[in-house]
């Protein structure tokens, strides 16, 4: 991605990073909200156990792509938008499964397999990217 600024900032790398990084983070937040909203709307019909539309927040996390509160509120990492669509879908479906099973029990994994039979391959792809994308 290229970043073009309307005003001149110093050539000092640290100064540029301090000014540019928040702009990029804000762009990812905005982009992530739109994409996650779209993917969630498309995936919800698969999650027949979910009533209504769960609320979600976009929040950068260092060690995870998403989470689900005990109340069914989703939290998704904005860096997930750097991944392929199927990886985004995996995380959203994973978190939606937590609405029914708030753990990683055998029932949870069976439910995930029902809605995304190839989740293991997709998760492997995402795991391969995690260190690079989560630590930016």
C-alpha positions as a printed Julia matrix, in Angstrom:
136×3 Matrix{Float64}:
   0.0     0.0    0.0
   1.21    3.52  -0.78
   0.43    6.39   1.53
   0.27    9.9    0.09
   0.17   12.82   2.47
  -1.18   16.27   1.57
   1.43   17.96   3.71
   5.17   17.6    4.13
   6.54   15.75   7.12
  10.14   15.44   8.14
  12.48   12.9    6.56
  13.11   11.44  10.05
  11.88    7.83   9.88
  10.64    7.78  13.49
   8.69   11.01  12.98
   7.11    9.66   9.79
   6.15    6.42  11.53
   4.52    8.33  14.38
   2.43   10.34  11.91
   1.66    7.72   9.26
   0.96    4.6   11.35
  -2.18    6.0   13.03
  -3.53    6.96   9.58
  -2.96    3.45   8.26
  -4.48    1.9   11.41
  -7.56    4.11  10.99
  -7.86    3.06   7.33
  -7.7    -0.64   8.32
 -10.35   -0.08  11.0
 -12.68    1.57   8.48
 -12.06   -1.06   5.76
 -12.41   -3.91   8.26
 -15.79   -2.68   9.55
 -17.22   -2.61   6.03
 -15.82   -5.99   4.97
 -16.71   -7.74   8.24
 -20.26   -6.36   8.1
 -20.62   -7.69   4.54
 -19.15  -11.13   5.37
 -21.2   -11.45   8.57
 -24.43  -10.72   6.64
 -23.51  -13.38   4.08
 -22.53  -16.01   6.67
 -25.36  -15.56   9.18
 -27.82  -17.82   7.32
 -25.37  -20.72   7.89
 -25.38  -20.04  11.64
 -28.97  -21.18  12.23
 -28.42  -21.15  16.01
 -27.87  -17.38  16.01
 -30.95  -15.21  16.5
 -30.72  -11.66  15.24
 -27.52   -9.98  14.13
 -24.7   -10.16  16.65
 -22.93   -6.92  17.36
 -19.25   -6.75  16.57
 -16.38   -4.43  17.29
 -13.15   -4.07  15.4
 -10.16   -4.05  17.7
  -6.48   -4.75  17.09
  -5.26   -7.72  19.11
  -1.71   -9.01  19.29
  -2.43  -12.73  19.56
  -5.83  -13.48  18.09
  -8.02  -12.83  15.07
 -11.29  -12.69  16.93
 -13.2   -13.41  20.1
 -16.76  -13.81  21.29
 -18.06  -12.62  24.64
 -20.4   -14.75  26.75
 -23.17  -12.35  25.63
 -22.47  -13.19  21.97
 -20.71   -9.97  21.01
 -17.96  -10.5   18.46
 -14.62   -8.77  18.41
 -12.63   -8.98  15.16
  -9.06   -7.96  14.46
  -8.75   -5.31  11.71
  -5.57   -7.01  10.43
  -7.77   -9.91   9.34
  -8.74   -7.88   6.24
  -5.23   -8.59   4.9
  -6.16  -12.27   4.63
  -8.14  -14.07   1.94
 -11.94  -14.02   2.12
 -12.12  -17.66   3.2
  -9.86  -16.85   6.17
 -12.12  -13.97   7.18
 -15.11  -16.31   6.86
 -13.37  -18.92   9.01
 -12.8   -16.45  11.86
 -16.35  -15.12  11.69
 -17.85  -18.62  11.61
 -15.52  -19.72  14.43
 -16.75  -16.85  16.59
 -20.39  -17.47  15.63
 -19.96  -21.09  16.77
 -18.95  -19.75  20.17
 -22.44  -18.28  20.52
 -23.72  -21.88  20.68
 -20.67  -23.44  22.36
 -18.58  -21.01  24.39
 -15.59  -23.35  24.48
 -13.51  -25.54  22.18
 -15.3   -28.78  23.01
 -15.93  -31.58  20.55
 -19.44  -30.16  20.02
 -17.9   -26.81  19.06
 -15.6   -28.39  16.44
 -18.47  -30.51  15.06
 -20.58  -27.38  14.65
 -17.73  -25.56  12.89
 -17.23  -28.57  10.6
 -20.92  -28.49   9.68
 -20.76  -24.87   8.53
 -17.21  -24.98   7.11
 -16.03  -28.51   6.3
 -12.57  -27.32   5.16
 -11.88  -25.19   8.24
  -8.65  -27.03   9.09
  -6.99  -26.08   5.79
  -8.21  -22.5    6.04
  -7.02  -22.23   9.65
  -3.58  -23.53   8.58
  -3.36  -20.75   5.96
  -4.32  -18.15   8.53
  -1.87  -19.55  11.09
   0.92  -19.25   8.52
   0.15  -15.55   8.11
  -0.46  -14.75  11.77
   3.0   -13.69  12.83
   3.45  -11.38   9.85
  -0.01   -9.77   9.98
  -0.63   -9.57  13.73
   2.68   -7.88  14.5
   2.48   -4.98  12.04
